[in-house]
Amino acid sequence: MTGERKPWVGDLIHDEVAERRGVVTDVRGGTVWVLRPECGPGQWTSRQPECLVVVTPREERAPEPRARGGAEQPRKRPAAAGRSG
């Protein structure tokens, strides 16, 4: 990774040690990279950022869809039929 930036939160990476792809979810103290699989549950860590090859930088990744029940705008209730005022 000479001359390249270290992977950061949101980057899609290939971990050469674990031989898997994942997304950086946290960097703790600049020494521990927390990763999750690209798809599915789970998590692992790496202390070797030089072995984390950026596949797609966070700036180029499409935003993930929000889970239902998240910070959605409240829906307006339709007016009740036959009521006034």
C-alpha positions as CSV (number, residue, x, y, z in Angstrom):
1,M,0.0,0.0,0.0
2,T,2.9,2.3,-0.5
3,G,1.7,5.8,-1.3
4,E,-2.0,4.9,-0.9
5,R,-4.3,5.9,1.9
6,K,-5.2,3.5,4.6
7,P,-8.7,1.9,4.4
8,W,-11.3,3.8,6.3
9,V,-14.9,3.4,7.5
10,G,-17.2,2.7,4.5
11,D,-14.5,1.3,2.2
12,L,-15.1,-2.1,0.6
13,I,-11.8,-4.0,1.0
14,H,-10.2,-7.4,0.3
15,D,-8.4,-8.7,3.4
16,E,-5.4,-10.6,2.1
17,V,-4.8,-12.4,5.4
18,A,-8.4,-13.6,6.0
19,E,-9.0,-14.0,2.2
20,R,-12.4,-12.3,2.3
21,R,-14.1,-9.1,1.2
22,G,-15.7,-6.8,3.6
23,V,-16.6,-3.3,4.6
24,V,-14.7,-1.3,7.2
25,T,-17.1,-0.4,10.0
26,D,-14.7,1.1,12.6
27,V,-11.1,2.0,13.2
28,R,-10.2,1.8,16.8
29,G,-7.3,3.9,17.9
30,G,-5.8,3.8,14.4
31,T,-4.5,0.2,15.2
32,V,-7.6,-2.1,14.9
33,W,-9.8,-2.2,11.8
34,V,-13.2,-3.7,12.4
35,L,-14.8,-5.3,9.3
36,R,-18.1,-6.9,8.4
37,P,-18.7,-9.2,5.4
38,E,-19.9,-7.5,2.2
39,C,-23.2,-9.5,2.6
40,G,-24.6,-11.3,5.6
41,P,-23.8,-11.3,9.3
42,G,-20.5,-11.4,11.2
43,Q,-17.5,-9.4,11.9
44,W,-13.7,-9.7,12.1
45,T,-10.8,-7.4,12.9
46,S,-7.4,-6.7,11.4
47,R,-4.3,-5.1,12.9
48,Q,-2.6,-5.1,9.4
49,P,-4.0,-2.3,7.3
50,E,-1.3,-3.0,4.7
51,C,-3.1,-6.3,4.0
52,L,-6.5,-4.5,3.5
53,V,-6.7,-3.7,-0.2
54,V,-9.4,-1.1,-1.1
55,V,-11.7,-2.5,-3.7
56,T,-14.1,0.4,-3.8
57,P,-13.6,3.6,-1.8
58,R,-16.5,4.8,0.3
59,E,-16.9,7.8,-1.9
60,E,-17.7,5.5,-4.9
61,R,-20.0,3.1,-3.1
62,A,-23.8,3.5,-3.4
63,P,-25.4,4.4,-0.1
64,E,-27.0,1.4,1.6
65,P,-30.8,1.5,1.8
66,R,-32.2,2.4,5.2
67,A,-33.9,-0.3,7.3
68,R,-37.6,0.0,7.7
69,G,-38.6,1.8,10.9
70,G,-35.6,4.1,10.6
71,A,-35.6,7.9,10.4
72,E,-38.4,8.1,7.8
73,Q,-40.6,11.1,7.4
74,P,-43.9,10.6,9.2
75,R,-46.9,10.0,7.0
76,K,-49.8,12.3,6.9
77,R,-53.1,10.8,8.0
78,P,-55.9,11.2,5.5
79,A,-58.8,13.3,6.7
80,A,-61.6,11.3,8.2
81,A,-64.7,11.2,5.9
82,G,-67.7,13.1,7.2
83,R,-66.0,14.9,10.0
84,S,-65.7,18.6,10.2
85,G,-63.6,20.9,12.2
